[in-house]
Amino acid sequence: MTSNTILRLISLLLLAVVAIPLNISAEENPSPEFKAMGVSLEWYRHEFDLNVTQVKTTFPGVSAAQMDAIKAQLDSFNDVEVVNLRLDRQVHPYLNIFGSIGQVANTTQVGFSRLAPGVSDMEVDNDGTAYSVGATFSRQYGKVIGSFDYIYSYINLDKNNDEIVVHSAVPSLGVLTKVGTVSLGFAYQAIEVDYSGVVTAPFVGDVPVTVATENDDDIQLLAGLHTRLAKDWYMTANVGLNGQEQLRLQFNKRF
């Protein structure tokens, strides 16, 4: 999917966020003080391991078959940080749709130094733009809130037009407390990343390399807090619990 296609999808979603008519009566709205429109500033960071699924290069002395055989040994990790501007709308008491555009700082390392002495790892530092669309379905049963999020994200990196595609599904259960809604859930994230860079080898210098990767661990346990800071102002925070560094902080204004 091209960046132009993603931009069209984002534009359509944001139009839907603004234009879809609401038909929510006071009797059926479980949170009448929660206004329909929202704009958020969101910070997100995720560090995770990658599996190399394909390597494209003409590395001296290493055939394509040999490279394919050793790709599983190429340790790789990714560190991504995103600052998003997000627009959302409550289109039903239990359904919220949203779209966001953000700036990305991405760092990736692929362990080509395992191939031979004197061979460098491939390191790529890259900025880019993230486009996301998604929806949240939630239901409240007394003090317990069940929710399910689906998010599709497309990240276009400036260097070499590298791309990251992320599909996220996040079911969770929350409990209303005096400090807000405390939740526990898990995120399923299918991440596909293509990177282009160079590897330095003795006598031959820089060798262009392109690698295709996917995330090693696609399940992440999450703990979260959603709380009201002031009238029409809310904060949501999430943290990963099982080894990967995953943090998200969001400030939301309703209007």
N, C-alpha and C positions, 0 to 999 in steps of 0.2 A: 504494500500500500504506500503510495507516494505521499510526500508532505502536503502537496496541493489537495489530495483527496482528504487527508486528515483535517486540513484547515476548513474544507467545505463541511465535513461532518461536525466539527466544533461549532462552526457558524450556525448550522441548522439546529444543533442542540441548544445553543445559547438563545436563539430565536424562540425555540420551544419553551425554554425556561421563562422567558419574559411574556410570551404571547398566550400560553395555554390558559384558558379560563378556569377559575376555581369555582367549585360548587360544594363548599364545606360549611355546614351549619354549625352554630355554636354547640348544639347538642351532641354532634358526632365528633367534634374535635377534642381529643384527649388533652391537648395543651393549647388552649385558646390564646395564651400570652405569647406563644411562639409564632411570630409573623411569617408570612408565606415566603417572602424573598430574603435572600441572604448573600452577602459578599464576604469572602474570607481571605486572609493572608495565611499561607501555610508553609512551614519548613519541614523538610523530610530528608533523612539520611539513612542509607542502607549499605552495609558492607557485606559481601557474600562471595563464596567460592564459585568458580565456574568449571564446567567440563568442556574441553575442547572437542568438538564434533567433526571439524574439517580444517585442514591446513592447505593453503594454496601458496606455493613458493617454489623457486628453483634453487634450493640450497645445495651448494657444491658438495658432491660426494654422498648425498642422501637422495635416494630415489623416492618417487611418489608413494610406492608400496611401503618403503621403510618408514616414511613420514606418517603414513596412515597407521602403521603398526605401533608407533610410539606415541601417538597423540594422547592416549589415555594417561601417559606419564607427565604430561606438560601441566604442572600445577599453575592455576590461574585464579586471580581474585579481582573483584571489582568494587570500587568505592564510589557511590553516586550521592550527590547532594543536590536537592531541588528546592527552589523557592517558587511557590505557585500563587497566582491570583485566581480565585475560584468563585464562580457564580452558581447559585443553586436556587431551586424553587420547590416548595412543598405542594405537589399537584394533587395529593390525596392525603387524608390524615395519616396514612401509613406508608406513603411513597414520596421520596425526594429524588429529584434528578439533578445532575450537576455536570458542569464542564469547567476545565481549568487550562490555563496557559502559564508556563513557568520557565525559568532559567535553570540550566543544569551545569554542574561541574562534575566531571567524570574522570576517574583514574583507573587504569587497568594494567595488570602485569601478567605476562604469560611466560612460564619458566623454560625458555629454550636453552638456558645454560646447562640443562641436563644432557644435551646432545653430545657435547664434547668440551674439553678444556679450552678456555678462551672465548667461548661463544656467549654472547650477552643474552639476557632476557629481553623480551619485547615489552617496552613500557610506553603507554599512550596516555597523555593528559589532554583532555578534550572538554570544551564547553559546547553547549547546544541549547535546544529548545524542546520542552516537553509539552505534549498535548494529551489531555485525558478527558474521557467521558465516562459516566457511570450512573448508578442508581442505588438507593438504599431503601430496602423494604423493612419495616419494623412493626411489631405489635407489642402492646403493653398488657400484662396480666397482673393486676395488683401492683406490687412493687418490683416485679420482674419484667424486663424488656428483652425481647428477642429480636435480633436484627440480622440482615444479610446484605452485604455490599458486593456489587460487581463493578470493576473498574477496568477499562481498556486504556492503556497508555502507549503512546508512540513518541520516541525520543529521537530527534534528528541532531546528530553531532556535527559540529562545524568542520572538523578535520576529516578529509576524505569522504564526507557524507556518510560516515558510519551510522548505523541505526540500532536502536534498542526497541523491542516490542515486548510489552508486559501485559499479561492477563492476570487479574487478581480477583479472587473470590474470598470474602471474609465473613463467615458466620460467627456470631458472638451472643453471649448472654450477659445482661447487666442487671444490677440491683440498685434501686433508688436508696440513697443514703442522705445524711445531713449535708455532706460536702458535694453531692452530685451523683451521677450514675457511674458506679464502678463496674467495669466489665472484664470478662475473660473470654477469649476466643482464639481462633487461629486463622492465619492467612495462607491461602494456596496461591502461589505466584509462579506462573510459567513464563520464564524470561528467556528470550532469544537475542543474542548479541553478536554482531559482526564487527570485527575490528581490523584496521589496516595500519601497519607500522613497519619498522625496520629492525633487523637483528644484525649485530656486528659479529663477524667471524674473522679469525686470523687469516691474513694474506689476501682476503677477498673484500674486506670492508663491509659496507652496509648492504644487506640483502632485503629487498621488499618482501613482506609477508602479510597475508590476509588469513585470519582465523575466524571460524564460526564457533560460537559457544552457546551453552545453555546453563542455567543455574543448577548447582549440585544438590541443594536442599530446597525443595519447593514447598515445604510446610514450615511455617513460623508461628510459634505460640505468642500471643499478644495479651498484654494487660493494658487497660485504658481507663481514663477518667473524662467524663463530660460534665462540665459545671457551668452555672450561670455566674458571670462576674458582676454584671450590673444590668439595668433594664436594657433589653435587646442586645446585650453583649454576652457571648459564650466562648468557652475555651474547651478544646478537646486535645488530649495528649495520649499517645500510645507508645509502648516500649516492647521490644522483642525479648523473649525469655529463654530461648533455647540456643544460645551460642552466637547467632548472627547479631551484629550491631544494627538494630533497626529502631529509629526514633522518629516520631512525628508530633508536631505541635501546630495547632490551628487556632486562630482567633477569628470569630465569626460575628458579624453585625447583621441583625435582622431589620427589615424595613418594609 
